[in-house]
Amino acid sequence: MHATCLPRDTNASAWQVDQPASKPHASITPATGSHSARFAVIGAGFTGLAAARRLARLFPGESIALIDALTIGQGAAGRNCGFVVPIGHFPKGGDSRHSQKRYRLGLAGIRELRQTVERYRIDCDWQNSGRMIAARSRSGLRALDHKQRMLEQLGAPVELLDGRQVAALTGMSGYLQAIVQKDAALVNPAALVRGLLQNLPANVQVFQRSPVLRLRPDRRVHIDCGQAEISAEHVLLTTNGWLGSLRSRGHGVFPMRTFASLAEPMNRPAPQERLGAGRWGLTSSLRVGSSLRRLSRNRILIRNSAAFGWSTRQP
């Protein structure tokens, strides 16, 4: 298995720029030379960070190598809109028991993540305010009704808002209706990634800016990172949307990129009728619609476009 393309390290995200400078870990460097580990986790987004932490707890006497092609936090995990939801996709039809399992797993994941944030005092602006799912058209209302019914069938706490209530909360009068998914949370994703990275167990060795070029299975799996080779008994691929770049067969993963803008902080208090009351987060009831958040210092984040494909460089 070898890489056909690699992620391109684009300009620092607005989330990253907004973070106070932190002292870099001396142990988090590009991989050089030869290394050996019981487990290797390729991809250090939320999935990879969680997998490395779990393995380290299950096997405290074993070494775990966590490998990422970029500076950790520059990928999708540190660039998203910061909605932490127990269930985010609402398929029409399907197995309700499967949805129940996904929902319960999502709730357990949020509890575990929040306990980790609290245990290590990770300053990621965690808010248990839920997220709004809003509609501004007839098709949006139909999609919203489907999401509301599915959440209620799952036993999720949901509140229905009319257009005036949405306007009071957000300062925007264009929405017809919304529901509040109350078991969701809002975070600063870049700060969350950094906090999780800085508090990994001691038996996790982290290699960033170390793109995996080739995997060669033998008695152990040999991972070629260009300037280094890491051998491991077991390998977990947690590259998610980048799985196809490793020519892994039998996967159903495709890459999708979304684009957002983050406004500069306002120097004076904003009237409530312009930005609403407090901090809030809103996503569209349609599959591809705008997501908005009001952040501290009266900043507004807007994500309103999407594209398929990778932003790549050659291996």
N, C-alpha and C positions, 0 to 999 in steps of 0.2 A: 504494500500500500504506500503510495507516495502522493505528495501534495501537487495539485495542478495550479493552484493560485494561493496567495496569502493575503490576509487583511492589510489594508493600507492605513497607516497611522496618520489620520487627518488632523486638522487643527484641534487644539484643546476645546472640549465642549464648554458651554456656558456654565454648567454645573461645576466643572472642574475649576474654571477661572474664579468662580465665586467662593471657592473654599480657601480658608486660611492656609498658609504654607505649613507643611508638616515636615519634620525631620525624617529623611528617607531611611529605611532599614538597611543596614550594611549587608545583611544576609540576602536581600532581595535584589539579585543581579542577573544579567544575562548568563546563560549556562556556558561554561567552558570546561574542557577536559572531559574526564570520564566520571560517571556517577552511577550508583546502584541503589535501587529502592525496591521494597516489597510491592508497592503500588505506585503507579504513575497516573495522574489525572491530567488530561490534555484539555485546556480551556479553563480560564480562571474567571469566568463570570459568576453569576449567582449559583448556577448549577455546580460548577467546579469547586467553588469555595465551600458550598454545603457538603459536597461529596468528600472533599479532603478533610473537613472537620469531622465528619461522621466516621470515616475510616480511622482517623487518628484516635478517636475515642474507643472504637471497637478493638483496635490493635495498638495499644499504647507503647508497646516495645518494638514496633516496626517503623520503618521510614516510609514516608509518603512524599513523592515528588509532584509538585503542582506547577504546570508549565503553561505559559501563555505567549502568543506571538507578539503582543503589544505590551505597552506599559499598562499594568492592571488597572482597570477603571476607565480606560479609553474606549473599550468596546461597548456593546449594547447595554450591559448591566449598569454602567455609569452614565448613560446618555438618555435613558427613557424618561417618561413623564412622572415617574414616582408613585404610581398607583399600586398598592399592595392589596390584591383581591383574592378571596378564596376560590372563586370561579369567574372566569372572564369571557368564556365562549358559551353561546347559547344555541346549540344545534336544534333544528326543527325535527321533531320525532326522536328516534334513537331509544336507547335503553335507559330508562329512568334510574334503574339500579346502578348503572355505570356512572350516571351523573351524580347520584348520591355519594358514591365512593369518591369521586373526584372532589366533591364539595367538602366532605369530611376530611379528606387528605389536605385540601387547601386550608381549612380552618386549623388543623394541627400544625401545618407549616407556619402559619402566621403566629400562632402561640409560641412555637419554638423560636422563631425569628425575634419576636418581641422580648422573650426572656433573654436571648443572647444580647440584644441591644441594651436591656436594663442591667444585665450582669456586668457587662464591660463598659457601661456608661458611654455608649456610642452616641455622639451628638449628631443625629441625622434628621432632626426636626420631625420626629415621629408624631403624627396626629391621628387619633382615633375618631376622625370626623366623618368617615364614610366617603363614598363618592356618589355624585349625581350622574345619572344616565338620562339624557334629555332629548326631546324631539321638537323639531320645528317645522314639520311637514306631515301630510297625511301618511305617507309611507313610513316616516319616522315614528308616528303614533302607533302604527300597526306593529312595528318592530319593538317598540317600548312595551306594548301590551303583552307580547310574547315573552319578553324578558321578565316582566313583573310576574306573570303566571308561573314561569319556570322557577323563579326564586322563591315564590310562595310555596310551591310544591316541595321544594327542598327544605322548607322550614326556615329560610333566611329572613332576618328582620328587614322589612322594606317599608318605606314611607312614600306615599304619593303626593306630589306637589303640583299645583296648577301654575299657569303662566305667571300670575302676579307673585306667587311665592318664590318662583325661580328668579324673577326680576329683583325681588327684595334681597335675595341671598347673593346674587351675582352682579347686579347692576345692568343686566341685559334683558331687553324686553322682547326679543325675537323668539323665545322658546314657548311652546304651547303647553307642555307638560314635562314632568321629570319624575323619576323615582330615586330615592336615596338608598343605596346598598350600604346598610349601616355597619356591617361586619368587615368593611374595607378600611384601609388606613392610607395615609399620605406620608411620603418621606422625601428627603433629598437623596436620590439614588447614588450620587457620587460619594457623598459622605458616608452612606451605608456601606458601600463597597470598601472604602478605605478603612472603616472601622472593623469590618469583618476580616480584612486582610491583616491588619495590625494585631489582631487577637487570635490568630490561628494557634493551635497547639504546637508545642516545641518540636514535635517529631515530623512536622510538615516543612519541607524545604521548598522554597518558592523560586522559580526561574521565570523572570519576565523578559520581554524583548528576545524571546528564544523560539522562533517559529519552527515547528516540526516539519521537516522536509520529507521524511521517509520513516515507515515502520517496517521492521524486518523481524518476523517471528522466527524463533528458534526454540531452544529449551526455555529461554527467556525472550521477551520482546525487546529489541534494540531500537531505540528512538534516536534518529539522526536529527540534531538541531544545528547542523552546519559546523559550528565551532565546538560542539560537544556531542557526546553520545551518552544516553541515559538508558540503562538496562533495568527492566522490571519484570517481576513474575506476572503481574496483572496490570492491564491498562484499561482505564475508563475514558471514553471519548465524550467529553462534555462541551463540544464545540457548537452544539445546537445548529443554528442556521448555516454554519460553515462545514457541516458534516460532509456535504457533497464535494467539497474541495479536496478531501482526502481520498476520493474515489472509493468510498465505502459503499458496498453493494447492499441492496435491499432496504434502503432507507426511504422514508417519505417526507423528507425535510426540504424546504425551499427557503431561500433568503428573501426577506422583505425589509426595506429600509423606510423609515418615516423621518420627517423633517420638522423641526420646531424652531421657534424664535423665543428668546427670553429678553424682556424689556429691561432697560436700565432702572435702577432704583429711583423712586420719586423723592425729591428733596422736601416735599411738604405733604402733610396729610391729605389723602384723597377723600372727597365727599362720598358718603355711603351710596348715593344714587349712581355714582360712576363705576365703582368697583365692588359694590355689595358690602355685606357685613362679614367681617372676619376673614379667615383664610378658607378656601374651598377648592374642590377639584371636580371637573365635569368632563364626561365623555359623551360622544354621540350615540344615539340608539341604533344608528346605521352602522354597517360593517366598517366602512371607511368614511369617517367624518372627523370633525375637529375635536381635539381635546384641549381643555383650558384649565389653568390653575392660577389662583391668586396666592402669591407667596409673601413672605415677610418683606418689609420695606416697600410695600405696595407694588411689587413686581408682578407682571402678568406673563405667563408662559402660554404659547399657542402652538399646537401641532396640527397642521392642516393639509399635509400632502404626504404621499407615499409612493414608493416605486419598488419593483422587483429587481433583484440582482445584487451583486456584491460590489463594494468599492475595493478594488484589488490591486495587488502588485505581483510580479512574477517571482516564483520561488528561486 
